[in-house]
Structure formats: C-alpha cells, structure tokens
Amino acid sequence: MNKDELLEQLRQSEHPTVVDFWAPWCVPCRRIKPVLDQLAQEYDGRVNFQAINADEHPELMREMKVFSIPTLMVFRQQIIVFSQP
C-alpha cells in the first residue's frame, strides 16, 4: 500500500477513519490494541478502524510522515483531523 492507495480508500469511506500505525514488537502498540478493538465494536457502522503494520509498509510511513509508533491518525475523507504520535 502507498499513500495514494490509502488516501483513495479514505476518500471512498462514508465514515471517519482511525488509522493505527503499529508494529508487532511495539509494546505500547500492543497495549492500545484492546482499546482500539473495543472502540471499533462500539462505533461499528459509524467509524472505520484500520491498522497499518509499520514493518510491512515502511514507504507509506515515510510518505505519511509517521516517525514513531504507535501513531494514530483520524481522517474524514482525505483530511487529517487528528494525529497523535
């Protein structure tokens, strides 16, 4: 996946999307996963949640200017409305 593919997915989404940049070896990433899973259930049908493995998509990380993980970004269509490294 590259930045253009991600932005196209976000553009097509009717709902806000929370994108979680994570890695399996990242302890803080593993700690927030249950919370994100619970929020995904609670907001099912109103908010989309997407996890992107930093190890599998290093170029996307650079293109999105994500320099640390976990990083959460909230998009409304293609616009970042919140970003928290």
Backbone as ProteinMPNN parsed JSONL, in Angstrom:
{"seq_chain_A": "MNKDELLEQLRQSEHPTVVDFWAPWCVPCRRIKPVLDQLAQEYDGRVNFQAINADEHPELMREMKVFSIPTLMVFRQQIIVFSQP", "coords_chain_A": {"N_chain_A": [[0.852, -1.172, 0.0], [0.51, 2.24, -0.779], [0.761, 5.824, -0.251], [-1.096, 7.096, -1.966], [-2.928, 5.006, -2.48], [-3.909, 4.547, 0.118], [-5.073, 7.066, 0.658], [-7.047, 7.083, -1.31], [-8.722, 5.007, -0.431], [-9.569, 6.204, 1.932], [-10.905, 8.421, 0.899], [-13.091, 7.259, -0.314], [-14.519, 6.339, 1.812], [-17.437, 6.544, 3.779], [-17.496, 7.215, 6.391], [-15.717, 8.615, 9.254], [-12.264, 7.684, 9.659], [-10.081, 5.881, 11.67], [-6.714, 5.513, 11.694], [-4.297, 3.309, 12.611], [-0.971, 3.182, 13.083], [1.315, 0.739, 13.581], [3.382, -1.872, 15.096], [4.281, -5.321, 15.475], [6.223, -5.84, 17.439], [6.163, -3.681, 19.105], [5.606, -2.555, 22.247], [3.908, -0.471, 23.432], [2.102, -0.297, 21.306], [0.848, -2.782, 21.366], [-0.414, -2.521, 23.795], [-2.393, -0.584, 23.389], [-4.029, -1.768, 21.552], [-6.244, -3.471, 22.501], [-7.99, -1.46, 23.409], [-8.509, -0.008, 21.075], [-9.755, -2.044, 19.614], [-12.072, -2.398, 21.172], [-13.255, 0.128, 20.858], [-13.721, 0.013, 18.111], [-15.727, -1.911, 18.02], [-17.714, -0.623, 19.501], [-18.252, 1.658, 17.958], [-19.034, 0.634, 15.558], [-20.049, 0.763, 12.224], [-20.207, 3.481, 12.268], [-17.706, 4.595, 12.52], [-14.665, 3.862, 10.944], [-11.955, 1.606, 11.432], [-8.544, 1.159, 10.911], [-5.623, -0.733, 10.757], [-2.194, -0.366, 10.234], [0.655, -2.057, 9.548], [3.781, -1.103, 10.451], [6.224, -2.305, 9.857], [5.7, -3.714, 7.534], [5.026, -1.761, 5.734], [7.021, 0.393, 5.199], [7.581, 2.482, 3.382], [5.14, 3.803, 3.088], [4.908, 4.777, 5.667], [6.955, 6.709, 5.664], [5.972, 8.401, 3.623], [3.642, 9.325, 4.804], [4.676, 10.725, 6.818], [5.135, 9.57, 9.33], [6.891, 9.048, 12.114], [7.25, 7.708, 14.45], [6.004, 5.015, 16.431], [3.399, 3.821, 18.549], [1.269, 5.499, 16.226], [-1.586, 7.363, 15.814], [-3.989, 8.366, 13.486], [-6.701, 10.342, 12.55], [-9.021, 10.473, 10.047], [-11.192, 12.33, 7.985], [-12.689, 11.633, 5.212], [-10.246, 12.524, 3.013], [-8.839, 14.138, 4.673], [-6.754, 14.908, 7.354], [-7.846, 14.957, 10.563], [-6.99, 14.656, 13.081], [-3.983, 13.835, 14.702], [-1.832, 11.782, 16.462], [1.203, 11.053, 17.71]], "CA_chain_A": [[0.0, 0.0, 0.0], [1.228, 3.503, -0.75], [-0.045, 6.941, 0.23], [-2.227, 7.319, -2.878], [-3.92, 3.946, -2.244], [-4.551, 4.818, 1.404], [-5.943, 8.235, 0.522], [-8.214, 6.692, -2.114], [-9.609, 4.274, 0.479], [-10.153, 7.176, 2.85], [-11.821, 9.257, 0.137], [-14.302, 6.495, -0.601], [-15.204, 5.99, 3.051], [-18.52, 7.423, 4.213], [-17.33, 7.494, 7.819], [-14.351, 8.911, 9.677], [-11.416, 6.501, 9.76], [-8.944, 5.926, 12.573], [-5.626, 4.698, 11.164], [-3.329, 2.972, 13.646], [0.324, 2.723, 12.591], [1.784, -0.104, 14.671], [4.274, -2.99, 14.757], [4.082, -6.402, 16.441], [7.232, -5.796, 18.503], [5.974, -2.426, 19.842], [4.816, -2.789, 23.461], [2.777, 0.46, 23.523], [1.118, -0.654, 20.276], [0.078, -3.931, 21.871], [-1.222, -2.082, 24.93], [-3.58, 0.174, 22.964], [-4.848, -2.575, 20.647], [-7.566, -3.825, 23.06], [-8.829, -0.265, 23.471], [-8.963, 0.264, 19.702], [-10.714, -3.104, 19.272], [-13.32, -2.09, 21.872], [-13.847, 1.283, 20.18], [-14.214, -0.442, 16.806], [-17.016, -2.561, 18.261], [-18.675, 0.369, 19.988], [-18.588, 2.602, 16.901], [-19.244, -0.118, 14.323], [-21.023, 1.378, 11.334], [-20.101, 4.941, 12.329], [-16.286, 4.932, 12.403], [-13.834, 2.759, 10.461], [-10.646, 1.476, 12.055], [-7.603, 0.464, 10.037], [-4.287, -0.894, 11.33], [-1.157, -0.497, 9.218], [1.885, -2.576, 10.13], [4.916, -0.263, 10.043], [7.279, -3.154, 9.292], [5.298, -4.146, 6.199], [4.78, -0.595, 4.874], [7.923, 1.485, 5.585], [7.478, 3.625, 2.471], [3.921, 4.52, 3.465], [5.242, 5.507, 6.895], [7.705, 7.91, 5.26], [5.086, 9.284, 2.86], [2.665, 9.918, 5.722], [5.465, 11.43, 7.83], [4.993, 8.901, 10.618], [8.263, 8.793, 12.531], [7.265, 6.864, 15.643], [4.788, 4.221, 16.621], [2.174, 3.902, 17.765], [0.726, 6.784, 15.789], [-2.988, 7.306, 15.406], [-4.47, 9.485, 12.678], [-8.134, 10.288, 12.274], [-9.311, 11.108, 8.764], [-12.555, 12.491, 7.473], [-12.374, 11.534, 3.793], [-8.793, 12.529, 2.883], [-8.306, 15.201, 5.516], [-6.375, 14.518, 8.708], [-8.495, 15.817, 11.555], [-6.278, 14.453, 14.334], [-2.816, 12.97, 14.611], [-1.16, 11.659, 17.754], [2.28, 10.057, 17.723]], "C_chain_A": [[0.902, 1.24, 0.0], [0.256, 4.607, -0.323], [-1.272, 7.169, -0.648], [-3.323, 6.273, -2.67], [-4.655, 4.173, -0.926], [-5.516, 5.989, 1.282], [-7.178, 7.935, -0.32], [-9.212, 5.913, -1.262], [-10.322, 5.243, 1.414], [-11.173, 8.06, 2.142], [-13.151, 8.551, -0.088], [-15.116, 6.169, 0.653], [-16.263, 7.023, 3.398], [-18.31, 7.924, 5.629], [-15.903, 7.944, 8.115], [-13.573, 7.601, 9.835], [-10.259, 6.773, 10.717], [-7.902, 4.975, 12.002], [-4.585, 4.553, 12.265], [-2.067, 2.444, 12.975], [0.996, 2.009, 13.756], [2.827, -1.096, 14.172], [4.119, -4.059, 15.842], [5.045, -6.361, 17.63], [7.058, -4.596, 19.437], [5.05, -2.658, 21.046], [3.681, -1.778, 23.6], [1.69, 0.169, 22.485], [0.226, -1.797, 20.754], [-0.825, -3.524, 23.025], [-2.476, -1.331, 24.487], [-4.506, -0.638, 22.064], [-6.191, -2.976, 21.252], [-8.526, -2.635, 23.138], [-9.379, 0.059, 22.083], [-9.976, -0.789, 19.248], [-12.071, -2.836, 19.913], [-14.027, -0.902, 21.212], [-14.409, 0.902, 18.816], [-15.563, -1.125, 16.957], [-18.081, -1.532, 18.625], [-19.153, 1.302, 18.878], [-18.783, 1.923, 15.544], [-20.357, 0.523, 13.498], [-20.979, 2.894, 11.329], [-18.665, 5.431, 12.145], [-15.556, 3.688, 11.918], [-12.5, 2.79, 11.194], [-9.757, 0.667, 11.128], [-6.243, 0.436, 10.713], [-3.297, -1.109, 10.193], [0.141, -0.884, 9.916], [3.073, -1.797, 9.571], [6.024, -1.085, 9.397], [6.973, -3.561, 7.859], [5.133, -2.979, 5.226], [5.695, 0.582, 5.239], [7.831, 2.701, 4.664], [6.237, 4.46, 2.783], [4.17, 5.343, 4.731], [5.975, 6.803, 6.552], [6.793, 8.9, 4.539], [4.082, 10.003, 3.757], [3.345, 10.699, 6.852], [5.214, 10.898, 9.237], [6.393, 8.456, 11.031], [8.371, 7.967, 13.806], [5.951, 6.106, 15.718], [4.611, 3.976, 18.11], [1.85, 5.351, 17.386], [-0.698, 6.54, 15.324], [-3.305, 8.555, 14.608], [-5.956, 9.273, 12.435], [-8.382, 11.109, 11.014], [-10.805, 11.231, 8.573], [-12.36, 12.668, 5.979], [-10.851, 11.566, 3.672], [-8.118, 13.512, 3.819], [-7.979, 14.661, 6.905], [-7.036, 15.486, 9.661], [-7.841, 15.676, 12.92], [-5.108, 13.541, 14.087], [-2.102, 12.972, 15.946], [-0.061, 10.617, 17.664], [2.435, 9.437, 19.09]], "O_chain_A": [[1.921, 1.281, 0.689], [-0.92, 4.348, -0.069], [-2.366, 7.409, -0.136], [-4.508, 6.604, -2.682], [-5.874, 4.014, -0.853], [-6.651, 5.912, 1.752], [-8.248, 8.486, -0.06], [-10.419, 6.137, -1.363], [-11.523, 5.121, 1.658], [-12.199, 8.41, 2.726], [-14.21, 9.178, -0.053], [-16.275, 5.767, 0.555], [-16.019, 8.228, 3.321], [-18.88, 8.941, 6.024], [-14.989, 7.69, 7.33], [-14.152, 6.55, 10.11], [-9.55, 7.771, 10.585], [-8.16, 3.782, 11.842], [-4.063, 5.541, 12.782], [-2.09, 1.376, 12.363], [1.222, 2.612, 14.805], [3.122, -1.154, 12.978], [3.855, -3.733, 17.0], [4.693, -6.811, 18.72], [7.741, -4.508, 20.457], [3.86, -2.926, 20.881], [2.554, -2.196, 23.869], [0.504, 0.365, 22.749], [-0.99, -1.774, 20.569], [-1.888, -4.115, 23.217], [-3.515, -1.43, 25.139], [-5.648, -0.24, 21.835], [-7.21, -2.836, 20.576], [-9.732, -2.793, 22.952], [-10.562, 0.363, 21.93], [-10.95, -0.458, 18.571], [-13.107, -3.024, 19.274], [-15.244, -0.92, 21.028], [-15.455, 1.409, 18.41], [-16.448, -0.943, 16.121], [-19.202, -1.571, 18.119], [-20.32, 1.694, 18.853], [-18.702, 2.575, 14.503], [-21.451, 0.79, 13.996], [-21.625, 3.534, 10.5], [-18.437, 6.545, 11.673], [-15.795, 2.588, 12.417], [-11.984, 3.855, 11.533], [-10.161, -0.38, 10.62], [-5.762, 1.464, 11.189], [-3.527, -1.927, 9.301], [0.658, -0.148, 10.756], [3.337, -1.827, 8.369], [6.693, -0.607, 8.482], [7.888, -3.734, 7.055], [5.103, -3.191, 4.014], [5.198, 1.662, 5.558], [7.987, 3.833, 5.121], [6.287, 5.689, 2.743], [3.696, 6.473, 4.846], [5.654, 7.865, 7.085], [6.836, 10.1, 4.812], [3.717, 11.15, 3.498], [2.68, 11.257, 7.725], [5.097, 11.657, 10.199], [7.003, 7.601, 10.388], [9.469, 7.571, 14.198], [4.937, 6.506, 15.146], [5.593, 3.931, 18.85], [2.127, 6.288, 18.136], [-0.971, 5.628, 14.543], [-2.939, 9.664, 14.997], [-6.404, 8.162, 12.151], [-8.005, 12.277, 10.927], [-11.576, 10.35, 8.952], [-11.918, 13.723, 5.525], [-10.206, 10.668, 4.211], [-6.902, 13.686, 3.741], [-8.818, 14.034, 7.551], [-6.818, 16.695, 9.582], [-8.099, 16.477, 13.819], [-5.223, 12.571, 13.338], [-1.802, 14.03, 16.499], [-0.347, 9.425, 17.553], [3.295, 8.578, 19.285]]}, "name": "protein", "num_of_chains": 1, "seq": "MNKDELLEQLRQSEHPTVVDFWAPWCVPCRRIKPVLDQLAQEYDGRVNFQAINADEHPELMREMKVFSIPTLMVFRQQIIVFSQP"}
